Amino acid sequence: MASEGGKATVRFGDDAVCLISAVPNRGFTVSTSRTEAQTLTVTFSASRHRSEITATIQPQSRAGVREVSW
């Protein structure tokens, strides 16, 4: 899934979301967080922008992007 800050590839399993790759665009750094096995967030950060890609299998497999600038 692509965002302004970079691209993340995930795999949806029966019990968890697995990160395959996370590649930041120029000027961005990348970090990941997991609240539980079913939900993974990849965050691309720059000085004035943040892109968050959240993938989950609860209640069904889906991923979304949130873009924030300041």
Sequence and secondary structure as in RCSB ss.txt:
>XXXX:A:sequence
MASEGGKATVRFGDDAVCLISAVPNRGFTVSTSRTEAQTLTVTFSASRHRSEITATIQPQSRAGVREVSW
>XXXX:A:secstr
 B SSEEEEEEE SS EEEEEEEE TT EEEEEEEETTEEEEEEE SSEEEEEEEE SSS EEEEEEEE 
